[in-house]
Amino acid sequence: MSKSFSYDKAMQELQSIIEQLQNEETGLDQLSDLIRKANQLIDKCRNKLRQVDEEINQLKEDSSQQD
């Protein structure tokens, strides 16, 4: 995962996609593209959350070994 990935920006983009999906004027072709993009963002966010969870667990483990 690139260092330029921003979880917060991805969440903002997902919120924008949700709003577009709820718009009745969004065409079928655009719906497909939006859903594909949303799935990509969700995967990246999940990976980022896993990475942060692992880092936190490692910090906890390191901290408990120092006590």
C-alpha positions in Angstrom: 0.0 0.0 0.0 1.4 3.4 -0.9 2.3 5.8 1.7 0.2 8.5 0.0 -3.0 6.6 0.8 -5.2 8.6 3.2 -7.9 6.8 5.1 -9.8 10.0 5.8 -9.8 11.0 2.1 -10.9 7.6 1.1 -13.8 7.8 3.6 -14.8 11.2 2.2 -14.7 9.7 -1.3 -16.9 6.8 -0.2 -19.4 9.2 1.3 -19.5 11.1 -2.0 -20.0 7.8 -3.9 -22.9 6.9 -1.5 -24.5 10.2 -2.3 -24.1 9.7 -6.0 -25.6 6.2 -5.7 -28.6 7.6 -4.0 -29.2 10.1 -6.7 -31.9 8.8 -9.0 -30.3 10.6 -12.0 -27.2 8.4 -11.8 -27.0 6.3 -15.0 -26.5 2.5 -15.0 -23.0 2.7 -16.5 -22.0 5.2 -13.9 -23.5 3.1 -11.1 -21.2 0.2 -12.2 -18.2 2.5 -12.1 -19.1 3.9 -8.7 -19.6 0.5 -7.2 -16.3 -0.7 -8.6 -14.5 2.4 -7.2 -16.3 2.0 -3.8 -15.1 -1.6 -3.6 -11.5 -0.6 -4.3 -11.7 2.1 -1.6 -13.3 -0.3 0.9 -10.5 -2.8 0.3 -7.8 -0.2 0.9 -9.5 1.0 4.0 -9.8 -2.5 5.4 -6.1 -3.1 4.7 -5.2 0.2 6.4 -7.3 -0.7 9.5 -5.6 -4.1 9.6 -2.2 -2.5 9.4 -3.0 0.0 12.2 -4.3 -2.8 14.3 -1.2 -4.8 13.9 1.0 -1.8 14.7 -1.1 -1.1 17.9 -0.8 -4.7 19.0 3.0 -4.6 18.4 3.3 -1.5 20.5 1.3 -3.1 23.3 3.5 -6.2 23.1 6.6 -4.1 23.1 5.3 -2.0 26.0 4.4 -5.1 28.1 7.9 -6.6 27.5 9.5 -3.4 28.9 7.6 -3.6 32.2 
